[in-house]
């Protein structure tokens, strides 16, 4: 079989180009996931039914068109606290002040982020995942969680926990002092949890039973910070 020298030369050049590109670009597959930030919001993405300026846009019906100005006049914008606080309450006033201090804040996005953070914290504590906990907890709370994990591991105990779902996530109270905002949430969740001793015997919980758990957690954030995440600063027993 005759081999064309020109083809061999072209193949060699192609291999050199390939390996140089590989060394520059690396071997990323495109499937890598960025770190999860539960409270992060997409600031540049307008809500459905709104334009980039936040103006409500009505779709034409029956051949008629409605201008943004007419749509705004027909449907007054609801207060930011609507659905999360009663009118005239201290909570409603504080949520409104929070939105004024931080335009990216909405009670809805906060509650969704808090639910994600709650699940991540409970599961990370069960796994003993300190790096994840450190990003979501204040220094004082992290130290308490860290000690509990160390004591559990020293005793040879292991916790298995699995979320079934969060049935309720309600804002109980909120405060804004200077640039520090605090929001207290009540979570009612269903999960399966069991603690095993060093011999593998269940000493707490039930690996086959769904239990309802109520937690009251307080989150804090500097509203002037570019970091969107709130941190857990306190836990307490439900009243």
Buried (B, 14 or more C-beta within 10 A) or exposed (E): EEEEEEEEEEEEEEEEEEEEEEEEEEEEEEEEEEEEBBBBBEEEEEEEEEEEEEBBBBEEEEEEEBEBEEBBEEEEEEBBBEEBBEEEEEBBBBBBBBBEBBEEBBBBBBBBBBBBBBBBBBBBBBBBBBEBBBBBBBEEBBEEBBEEBEEBEEEEBBBBBEBEEBEEBEBBBBBBEEEEBBBBBBBBBEBBBBBBEEEEEEEEBEEEEEEEEEBBBBBBBBBEEEEBBBBBBBBEEEE
